[in-house]
Amino acid sequence: MPRESVTSLKQENQALNDQLDALFKEVKSLKDKCKTEGTTQVSGDNSSIKAANVESERSLQFLSDEYDDLTAANSDVLVQLKQITRRLQELSSQVERVSNAIDEFENYSYQYNVKIIGLPGSASESALDTSSLCANLFRLTGAEVSLQDIDIAHRVLTRRESDGPKPVICKFVRRLAKGKVMEVRKQAAEVNPTSIGLSADTELRRVRIFDHLTPKKQKLLFEAKKLKERDHYRFCWDKNSVIYLKKDEGSRAIKITDVDCLQRLAGET
């Protein structure tokens, strides 16, 4: 599935979710309105019935018929609302399945990628130039990979403006090649810049190599780091696109799969 198709599906899926939320609110509003109006009408009719008892049996029968009609009408509306709600729930489940399918595809695709920050380049740098730069960097960290192990590498924009070099997304042909790079990634900051084709005054001490996380995983990692600071966890990291928290050196690592995991941990403290 092309990247553009996944992006389009995610946008469509979000739009459907927004519509579902709006419809659920509308249904709830109609239900509340129905119940409120029904209660008001019943209260009013009871007062009228008391007055009608004084006037005539005919007035009592008329009001009784009106009450029955109102009750039946409200009952029909509530039945329809329940049917609509049921349909909305079914649609919501379908949207969730599509969303999960998109997440699975992205998780599979992103697991071939690394994200490199702090790696200088040139303004006229082509995708081939970036790929060659990455291959040279990886080789000099000690990873046994070559240019043929890289599908494509390119620079990406950041949300915040920065004077530093744009991050690089490098996609490997094989996960094994990525694994070799991740094993020695800490050595990237020690590489001599001239050995990878950069000028001698180029700074590489800030070069870092990370797993390339999906947007959903990035958000989850962000929330996990917030919990780490707030609840005094000592470690928070990701490995092979899986996020972990650890209270201290002697405690076990806790795998964080979704926001519910974080909420449960927050409730335990």
LOGUFI-921339 format. One record per atom (N, C-alpha, C): x, y, z. Coordinates in steps of 0.001 Angstrom, whole numbers, padded with zeros to 6 digits, always signed. Example, Ala and Ser with C-alpha at 12.3 -4.5 7.8 and 13.67 -1.06 7.14 Angstrom:
+013190-005690+007800 +012300-004500+007800 +013200-003300+007800 +012850-002250+007080 +013670-001060+007140 +012900+000030+007870 
END
This chain:
+000842-001194+000000 +000000+000000+000000 +000878+001245+000000 +000749+002135-000994 +001575+003342-001050 +001347+004232+000161 +002375+005005+000509 +002301+005904+001666 +001144+006876+001516 +000925+007376+000261 -000142+008342+000024 -001506+007736+000341 -001673+006442+000003 -002950+005772+000257 -003203+005642+001747 -002160+005307+002495 -002302+005174+003946 -002672+006514+004564 -002007+007570+004124 -002306+008913+004641 -003738+009302+004336 -004182+009022+003115 -005552+009342+002716 -006559+008563+003551 -006275+007283+003783 -007172+006455+004589 -007237+006959+006032 -006114+007385+006560 -006097+007901+007930 -006916+009178+008046 -006803+010037+007041 -007582+011272+007049 -009074+010962+006950 -009409+010023+006078 -010815+009636+005930 -011328+008990+007205 -010497+008157+007811 -010883+007479+009035 -011129+008473+010162 -010277+009490+010252 -010446+010511+011276 -011715+011309+011051 -011996+011603+009777 -013218+012343+009451 -014452+011538+009845 -014413+010236+009611 -015532+009369+009996 -015693+009338+011514 -014583+009277+012213 -014648+009294+013677 -015248+010590+014196 -014892+011695+013564 -015460+012986+013961 -016969+013006+013731 -017393+012442+012588 -018827+012373+012296 -019545+011482+013302 -018916+010370+013644 -019523+009458+014615 -019700+010138+015968 -018673+010846+016402 -018768+011557+017679 -019911+012568+017662 -020026+013296+016545 -021087+014301+016425 -022462+013645+016443 -022594+012507+015755 -023882+011810+015705 -024257+011228+017060 -023281+010667+017764 -023562+010139+019096 -024060+011245+020030 -023451+012418+019933 -023886+013550+020755 -025297+013985+020372 -025573+013972+019064 -026905+014370+018597 -027968+013393+019079 -027645+012109+019014 -028589+011087+019478 -028866+011263+020964 -027809+011483+021744 -027990+011681+023184 -028846+012909+023457 -028611+013970+022691 -029387+015195+022858 -030863+014955+022561 -031138+014199+021504 -032530+013888+021150 -033198+013043+022224 -032447+012080+022750 -033003+011242+023815 -033361+012081+025041 -032426+012945+025431 -032669+013797+026595 -033852+014728+026360 -033924+015277+025146 -035021+016180+024805 -036354+015453+024854 -036346+014228+024314 -037568+013414+024290 -038068+013154+025705 -037130+012758+026573 -037516+012446+027944 -038003+013688+028678 -037305+014819+028452 -037683+016070+029112 -039063+016523+028680 -039309+016507+027358 -040611+016938+026846 -041714+016005+027300 -041387+014702+027359 -042393+013744+027800 -042786+013984+029239 -041782+014263+030086 -042052+014529+031501 -042876+015791+031674 -042518+016829+030886 -043248+018093+030964 -044692+017913+030544 -044880+017161+029447 -046233+016941+028948 -047058+016148+029948 -046441+015135+030558 -047182+014324+031528 -047605+015170+032709 -046683+016019+033193 -046990+016885+034322 -048130+017824+033979 -048077+018405+032781 -049126+019322+032346 -050445+018610+032177 -050400+017419+031598 -051635+016674+031364 -052286+016266+032673 -051478+015909+033674 -052057+015529+034960 -052820+016693+035579 -052280+017919+035443 -052979+019095+035968 -054281+019309+035221 -054229+019136+033902 -055432+019322+033088 -056468+018261+033404 -055987+017047+033683 -056922+015957+033990 -057681+016257+035277 -056969+016819+036262 -057644+017167+037512 -058737+018196+037261 -058451+019183+036399 -059459+020192+036075 -060588+019575+035276 -060248+018637+034410 -061272+018011+033566 -062232+017180+034389 -061775+016610+035502 -062666+015824+036354 -063809+016676+036884 -063515+017956+037078 -064535+018866+037565 -065509+019209+036454 -064966+019315+035235 -065803+019766+034120 -066656+018639+033564 -065991+017592+033039 -066807+016538+032424 -065978+015302+032150 -066621+014201+032005 -065979+012935+031668 -065398+012982+030268 -066021+013768+029385 -065571+013875+027998 -064179+014508+027933 -063957+015570+028715 -062655+016224+028741 -061586+015266+029262 -061932+014477+030238 -061005+013500+030787 -060589+012487+029727 -061545+012011+028965 -061244+011037+027914 -060352+011642+026833 -060630+012917+026498 -059840+013608+025478 -058371+013715+025915 -058178+014156+027164 -056814+014299+027666 -056115+012947+027792 -056875+011935+028148 -056315+010591+028245 -055838+010101+026886 -056640+010397+025863 -056258+010015+024496 -054999+010766+024053 -054946+012063+024400 -053778+012869+024040 -052511+012319+024712 -052659+011935+025956 -051525+011377+026693 -051039+010082+026053 -051987+009229+025683 -051632+007962+025030 -050911+008205+023707 -051405+009193+022945 -050774+009514+021655 -049341+010011+021865 -049178+010878+022877 -047852+011425+023165 -046891+010320+023598 -047366+009441+024471 -046531+008338+024945 -046121+007432+023797 -047073+007125+022913 -046784+006269+021761 -045780+006924+020823 -045954+008248+020605 -045046+008973+019712 -043630+008971+020272 -043524+009268+021565 -042207+009272+022192 -041578+007887+022177 -042412+006873+022364 -041919+005502+022338 -041353+005154+020972 -042043+005575+019908 -041560+005322+018543 -040230+006026+018295 -040136+007277+018772 -038900+008035+018580 -037739+007360+019299 -037979+006909+020519 -036930+006248+021278 -036487+004952+020614 -037435+004222+020036 -037094+002997+019308 -036198+003323+018120 -036574+004381+017387 -035770+004793+016233 -034371+005230+016662 -034322+005962+017760 -033024+006411+018257 -032144+005230+018661 -032749+004221+019258 -031991+003026+019630 -031452+002319+018395 -032262+002282+017343 -031822+001658+016100 -030657+002432+015481 -030777+003772+015512 -029696+004608+014973 -028424+004412+015792 -028582+004382+017106 -027428+004190+017976 -026746+002860+017703 -027551+001816+017508 -026996+000497+017210 -026198+000523+015906 -026768+001214+014905 -026086+001320+013612 -024784+002118+013742 -024822+003171+014539 -023620+003967+014752 -022531+003150+015445 -022939+002306+016377 -021973+001455+017064 -021333+000462+016101 -022148-000064+015182 -021620-000982+014172 -020628-000262+013264 -020996+000956+012858 -020119+001751+011999 -018827+002100+012722 -018947+002404+013996 -017773+002723+014798 -016818+001534+014862 -017373+000331+014970 -016542-000879+014994 -015815-001069+013673 -016517-000774+012574 -015896-000886+011254 -014746+000107+011110 -014983+001325+011568 -013940+002355+011506 -012733+001931+012339 -012992+001334+013490 -011901+000887+014355 -011085-000213+013686 -011780-001113+012967 -011066-002178+012262 -010162-001604+011169 -010684-000598+010444 -009871+000053+009409 -008663+000732+010048 -008908+001407+011157 -007827+002098+011861 -006756+001115+012320 -007189-000033+012832 -006234-001051+013279 -005436-001615+012112 -006112-001777+010966 -005423-002283+009771 -004339-001303+009321 -004668-000009+009386 -003685+001022+009020 -002508+000987+009995 -002808+000849+011281 -001745+000788+012289 -000825-000406+012044 -001421-001552+011710 -000626-002754+011460 +000294-002560+010263 -000241-001942+009202 +000585-001706+008018 +001731-000758+008342 +001418+000318+009063 +002461+001287+009403 +003514+000664+010309 +003068-000135+011273 +004021-000795+012163 +004965-001695+011373 +004412-002404+010392 +005227-003297+009564 +006209-002494+008723 +005733-001409+008120 +006570-000600+007238 +007667+000133+008015 +007307+000712+009153 +008263+001519+009919 +009366+000674+010547 +009139-000614+010725 +010145-001433+011399 +011417-001607+010563 +011371-001177+009303 +012552-001215+008440 +013337+000104+008497 +012832+001070+009249 +013398+002422+009216 +014180+002782+010476 +015154+003673+010279 +015781+004353+011413 +015668+005850+011169 +015698+006605+012248 +015679+008060+012158 +016999+008588+012711 +017658+009409+011918 +018957+009954+012312 +018818+011458+012514 +019218+011934+013669 +019186+013377+013918 +020614+013876+014120 +020823+015144+013764 +022130+015755+013963 +023160+015431+012904 +022737+014833+011776 +023680+014473+010714 +023714+015576+009660 +024814+016320+009562 +024895+017418+008595 +024828+016918+007153 +024406+017798+006268 +024347+017483+004846 +024474+018765+004057 +024100+018714+002789 +024168+019902+001937 +022781+020251+001427 +022606+021500+001024 +021302+021968+000548 +020884+021261-000731 +021860+020870-001541 +021564+020229-002831 +021645+018708-002757 +021611+018177-001572 +021764+016737-001348 +020624+015943-001981 +020960+014953-002796 +019959+014088-003422 +019695+012880-002530 +018678+012096-002878 +018372+010889-002106 +019546+009917-002152 +020222+009842-003307 +021393+008969-003427 +022527+009469-002540 +022718+010792-002506 +023751+011373-001639 +023475+011036-000177 +022211+011185+000218 +021836+010905+001611 +022027+009431+001934 +021641+008569+000995 +021802+007123+001196 +023274+006753+001339 +024120+007339+000498 +025564+007059+000557 +026161+007556+001868 +025714+008732+002307 +026180+009292+003576 +025825+008362+004730 +024601+007856+004713 +024150+006930+005759 +024957+005636+005729 +025150+005092+004524 +025895+003836+004392 +027314+003981+004938 +027961+005094+004619 +029317+005338+005123 +029329+005485+006641 +028342+006203+007161 +028245+006383+008614 +028060+005038+009313 +027135+004230+008800 +026861+002929+009416 +028100+002038+009378 +028785+002051+008242 +029967+001194+008076 +031045+001556+009093 +031215+002852+009331 +032271+003291+010245 +031884+003169+011719 +030628+002922+011995 +030238+002609+013379 +030516+001145+013696 +030790+000359+012630 +031075-001057+012830 +029994-001977+012306 +028930-001415+011747 +027844-002234+011204 +028219-002741+009811 +028038-004020+009588 +028367-004612+008289 +027196-004438+007325 +027039-003218+006844 +025987-002919+005869 +026604-002105+004733 +025929-002135+003592 +026406-001396+002424 +025259-000593+001826 +025560+000142+000777 +024535+000940+000100 +023413+000059-000429 +023734-001174-000796 +022721-002096-001323 +021714-002532-000255 +022056-002335+001010 +021133-002682+002100 +020113-001583+002366 +020299-000438+001709 +019411+000708+001926 +018443+000848+000762 +017160+000887+001075 +016141+001099+000047 +016163+002560-000393 +016022+003455+000578 +016075+004897+000307 +016338+005640+001607 +016973+006790+001483 +017178+007672+002635 +016900+009101+002186 +016205+009830+003006 +015874+011213+002644 +015691+012044+003909 +015813+013324+003751 +015640+014238+004882 +014181+014673+004984 +013764+014944+006209 +012368+015314+006448 +012306+016626+007219 +011198+017311+007061 +010980+018552+007796 +010605+018244+009235 +010876+019187+010112 +010477+019055+011507 +009344+020027+011800 +008559+019725+012831 +007445+020603+013195 +007941+021947+013716 +009059+021915+014398 +009623+023144+014951 +010828+023573+014118 +010913+024864+013877 +012048+025388+013122 +013335+025210+013937 +014385+024804+013232 +015656+024565+013902 +016804+024958+012982 +017890+025408+013599 +019080+025761+012832 +019907+024528+012486 +019616+023415+013130 +020381+022198+012896 +019976+021499+011609 +020709+020443+011242 +020386+019692+010022 +019039+018985+010136 +018383+018817+009004 +017104+018113+008996 +017321+016632+009331 +016397+016028+010043 +016515+014595+010337 +016507+013763+009054 +017083+012587+009138 +017122+011658+008007 +016308+010416+008353 +015452+009999+007429 +014764+008721+007545 +015439+007767+006572 +015977+006684+007094 +016667+005691+006269 +015887+004380+006320 +015461+003921+005162 +014688+002677+005061 +015586+001563+004524 +015659+000478+005263 +016495-000651+004866 +015708-001656+004029 +016445-002430+003267 +015833-003503+002477 +015501-004684+003381 +016357-004904+004386 +016178-006037+005297 +016218-005553+006750 +015417-006183+007580 +015426-005840+009000 +016745-006229+009661 +017396-007267+009139 +018679-007684+009695 +019712-006569+009584 +019684-005856+008453 +020616-004745+008263 +020341-003641+009277 +019067-003351+009487 +018713-002342+010486 +019189-002777+011872 +018996-004061+012183 +019411-004570+013481 +020901-004392+013730 +021704-004601+012686 +023156-004420+012820 +023503-002970+013148 +022789-002050+012509 +023029-000626+012762 +022626-000257+014183 +021481-000758+014627 +020995-000408+015958 +021910-000940+017057 +022604-002038+016780 +023510-002611+017780 +024700-001702+018078 +025120-000919+017078 +026320-000077+017251 +026000+001408+017093 +024732+001763+017219 +024307+003137+016924 +024984+004187+017805 +025367+003825+019018 +025985+004801+019920 +027362+005247+019435 +027935+004480+018514 +029257+004830+017988 +029192+005921+016925 +027975+006265+016480 +027830+007230+015380 +028436+008584+015719 +028334+008988+016975 +028852+010301+017386 +030379+010337+017434 +031035+009169+017319 +032498+009096+017395 +033157+009040+016022 +032358+009005+014963 +032900+008872+013608 +033609+010157+013179 +034729+009997+012487 +035466+011136+011938 +034702+011681+010732 +034305+012949+010736 +033488+013489+009648 +034144+013387+008269 +035462+013532+008203 +036131+013473+006895 +036055+012080+006283 +035900+011064+007120 +035855+009690+006618 +034527+009356+005947 +033530+010223+006126 +032247+009993+005448 +031941+011108+004445 +032990+011834+004085 +032841+012835+003033 +032449+014213+003498 +032514+014475+004792 +032171+015796+005319 +033450+016561+005659 +033338+017869+005802 +034510+018688+006105 +034998+018426+007526 +036263+018745+007764 +036889+018454+009055 +036247+019217+010210 +035671+020379+009922 +035066+021183+010990 +033603+020819+011253 +033129+019759+010606 +031745+019309+010814 +031605+018655+012181 +030522+018957+012862 +030264+018427+014202 +029369+017193+014111 +029855+016051+014632 +029063+014817+014636 +028734+014335+016047 +029154+015073+017060 +028937+014616+018436 +027461+014528+018807 +026622+015231+018058 +025187+015213+018377 +024397+014245+017500 +025096+013459+016712 +024402+012489+015861 +023794+011389+016732 +022517+011109+016505 +021811+010053+017227 +020978+009237+016236 +020921+007938+016481 +020141+007040+015623 +019051+006393+016473 +017812+006480+015992 +016659+005950+016726 +015817+005042+015831 +015004+004219+016485 +013927+003546+015756 +013004+004614+015190 +012520+004408+013980 +011546+005342+013411 +010156+004874+013829 +009546+005582+014752 +008242+005195+015287 +007110+005774+014451 +006000+005052+014389 +004810+005574+013722 +004297+006776+014514 +003499+007644+013889 +002947+008790+014631 +002226+008368+015911 +001508+007261+015849 +000777+006780+017026 +001753+006358+018124 +002829+005665+017735 +003830+005240+018718 +004607+006441+019265 +004856+007435+018417 +005548+008641+018878 +004735+009341+019965 +003434+009417+019743 +002559+010044+020736 +002546+009238+022029 +002526+007901+021886 +002529+007036+023066 +003839+007189+023840 +004957+007283+023127 +006254+007480+023782 +006291+008822+024510 +005721+009838+023896 +005653+011160+024525 +004880+011091+025839 +003737+010399+025826 +002926+010273+027039 +003645+009425+028084 +004369+008398+027628 +005114+007546+028558 +006215+008343+029259 +006868+009226+028525 +007922+010056+029119 +007342+011045+030131 +006140+011531+029859 +005471+012408+030826 +005180+011651+032118 +004701+010408+031973 +004426+009582+033151 +005723+009286+033909 +006794+009040+033174 +008104+008774+033795 +008506+009920+034717 +008373+011144+034229 +008766+012298+035032 +007816+012523+036203 +006530+012365+035934 +005530+012661+036968 +005556+011641+038104 +005707+010352+037749 +005626+009288+038753 +006993+008710+039113 +008041+009411+038695 +009409+009094+039118 +009880+007701+038678 +009579+007357+037442 +010200+006174+036851 +011613+006571+036425 +012529+005632+036496 +013915+005979+036167 +014209+005830+034671 +013548+004872+034022 +013860+004601+032622 +012605+004608+031751 +012761+005132+030549 +011719+005060+029518 +012445+004979+028177 +012183+003952+027402 +012887+003781+026139 +012027+002964+025164 +012500+002921+023916 +011839+002062+022935 +012883+001164+022285 +012471-000044+021973 +013338-001017+021302 +012496-001828+020335 +012932-001859+019084 +012172-002555+018039 +010724-002070+017996 +010563-000767+018139 +009252-000104+018067 +008333-000462+019230 +008889-001000+020304 +008117-001299+021513 +008598-000365+022625 +007658+000212+023351 +007976+001200+024392 +007974+000527+025769 +008946+000900+026588 +009075+000304+027919 +009247+001396+028983 +008788+001066+030182 +009037+001876+031377 +009643+000974+032444 +010508+001561+033260 +011121+000786+034335 +011316+001695+035536 +010847+001227+036693 +010870+002067+037893 +012293+002343+038366 +013116+001290+038425 +014510+001441+038845 +015320+000266+038310 +016594+000204+038694 +017490-000834+038172 +016985-002241+038472 +016460-002444+039669 +016070-003786+040081 +014678-004222+039672 +013875-003320+039151 +012493-003672+038798 +012416-004219+037376 +011288-004829+037060 +011111-005395+035719 +010667-004311+034747 +010990-004514+033486 +010567-003583+032435 +009091-003803+032129 +008354-002723+031996 +006918-002788+031708 +006689-002385+030255 +006102-003298+029486 +005819-003003+028080 +004572-002126+027986 +004682-001027+027257 +003567-000095+027084 +002998-000279+025679 +001797-000811+025598 +001198-001085+024286 +000189-000033+023855 -000413+000655+024827 -001404+001672+024483 -001593+002633+025657 -002464+003606+025452 -002710+004620+026487 -003334+003998+027728 -004125+002937+027552 -004750+002270+028701 -003689+001757+029677 -002574+001260+029146 -001480+000792+030008 -000969+001926+030897 -000805+003093+030298 -000322+004250+031059 -001331+004668+032119 -002614+004617+031771 -003650+005000+032725 -003690+004035+033904 -003494+002749+033623 -003469+001764+034712 -002267+002001+035627 -001117+002289+035025 +000074+002562+035834 -000110+003818+036673 -000724+004833+036089 -000968+006079+036816 -001894+005838+037999 -002847+004921+037833 -003789+004615+038903 -003169+003823+040032 -002048+003169+039764 -001387+002346+040778 -000497+003157+041704 -000154+004374+041269 +000776+005183+042078 +000028+006022+043102 
END
